Amino acid sequence: MMKRLISAGRVPAVLLCASAMLSPAHAAAPAAAVSAAASAPAACKGMIYMTFDTGSQSQAQLIADVLNKRQIKATFFLANEKTTRGDYSLDPSWAPYWKARVAEGHAFGTHTFDHVYWKKDLANGLIQVKPQFGKDGGKLASFTDQQFCEELHRVDTRFQELTGRKLDPFWRAPGGYTSPRTLAAGSACGYQHAGWAPAGYSGDELPSDKYPNAMLLKKALANLRSGDIFIAHMGIWSRKDAWAPANLDALISGLQDKGFCFATLREHPAYARKKGQP
């Protein structure tokens, strides 16, 4: 059965549907805490996993600055998306940015190279997809499992070219759309899918007139629990009042005041590599 984590642009359902679209991993609470940020409480009362998907990249530097200020590590899911600078997020022009994040100790996963949306599993064993970018952007295509795997791995190859570092072994589906076939294809080539918790949806894709930042911040602070994976984007073209400038620092500080600490998905019990694994 297909799991739909989020549908950008379909506002009425989006806050409700997230709870029905989680993988079982997101209900698990971490077994051990990692080192707390300097500004966080000495003893962690819980752990939150901050994640960011590429987007317009309009908030990329602000996100980096806030994470550095708060001394916390996050997980970034990368696709080669068009940015407000007129280039693409995995172009060589972004190498300094990604190298700096690697040096800071963040984690990185693949979000498919051309931001490829799953549409349906076909009866002939193929996967119908719709890339958002690239030479086939906006067109339906049919992928074999191997082609889908290659689409995930293209990000890994480019990231190594830009930074000299491999990605971590997880991926996130654009729009959150997955199926048994895409999950199996990702797993077969070494990437485990990582969604987010119902309370972890930032709402940054929603129209700001109906979902103002203050409302989204209040909801997140009230509902996030230990072990939750939180998702935001590095810039959304359609949102008039951008989420990150108003909410990111306030959210982190508010969660720290509640005793939460932060870690990457490398430390999440559902995604952490077991001792002895390569």
KAJO-V440899 format. One record per backbone hydrogen bond with DSSP energy under -0.5 kcal/mol. CO is the residue of the C=O (numbers start at 1). NH is the residue of the N-H. If there is no record, write none. Layout:
BEGIN
CO,NH ; CO,NH
END
This chain:
BEGIN
2,4 ; 3,5 ; 3,178 ; 6,8 ; 7,10 ; 9,11 ; 10,13 ; 10,14 ; 11,14 ; 11,15 ; 13,16 ; 13,17 ; 14,18 ; 16,19 ; 17,20 ; 18,21 ; 23,26 ; 24,27 ; 25,28 ; 37,40 ; 42,44 ; 46,261 ; 47,227 ; 48,50 ; 48,263 ; 49,230 ; 50,75 ; 51,232 ; 52,77 ; 53,234 ; 56,84 ; 57,60 ; 59,63 ; 60,64 ; 61,65 ; 62,66 ; 63,67 ; 64,68 ; 65,69 ; 66,70 ; 67,71 ; 67,72 ; 68,71 ; 74,107 ; 75,52 ; 76,78 ; 76,109 ; 77,54 ; 78,111 ; 79,81 ; 81,89 ; 83,86 ; 87,83 ; 88,91 ; 91,94 ; 92,95 ; 94,98 ; 95,99 ; 96,100 ; 97,101 ; 98,102 ; 99,103 ; 100,104 ; 101,105 ; 101,106 ; 102,105 ; 107,76 ; 108,168 ; 109,78 ; 110,172 ; 112,115 ; 113,80 ; 114,132 ; 114,133 ; 115,117 ; 115,132 ; 116,174 ; 117,130 ; 120,122 ; 120,128 ; 122,125 ; 126,122 ; 126,128 ; 127,143 ; 128,119 ; 128,120 ; 129,141 ; 130,117 ; 131,138 ; 134,137 ; 136,139 ; 139,131 ; 141,129 ; 141,143 ; 143,127 ; 144,148 ; 145,149 ; 146,150 ; 147,151 ; 148,152 ; 149,153 ; 150,154 ; 151,113 ; 151,155 ; 152,155 ; 152,156 ; 153,157 ; 154,158 ; 155,159 ; 156,160 ; 157,161 ; 158,162 ; 159,163 ; 159,165 ; 160,164 ; 168,170 ; 169,192 ; 170,110 ; 171,194 ; 173,176 ; 174,177 ; 175,6 ; 176,5 ; 176,178 ; 178,3 ; 179,183 ; 180,184 ; 181,185 ; 182,186 ; 183,187 ; 184,188 ; 185,189 ; 186,191 ; 187,190 ; 192,171 ; 197,200 ; 198,201 ; 200,202 ; 200,231 ; 203,206 ; 207,210 ; 207,211 ; 212,216 ; 213,217 ; 214,218 ; 215,219 ; 216,220 ; 217,221 ; 218,222 ; 219,223 ; 220,224 ; 225,228 ; 228,49 ; 228,230 ; 229,197 ; 230,51 ; 231,202 ; 232,53 ; 234,59 ; 234,60 ; 235,56 ; 238,240 ; 240,242 ; 242,246 ; 243,247 ; 244,248 ; 244,249 ; 247,251 ; 248,252 ; 249,253 ; 250,254 ; 251,255 ; 252,256 ; 253,257 ; 254,258 ; 255,260 ; 256,259 ; 259,45 ; 259,46 ; 261,48 ; 264,267 ; 268,271 ; 268,272 ; 274,277
END
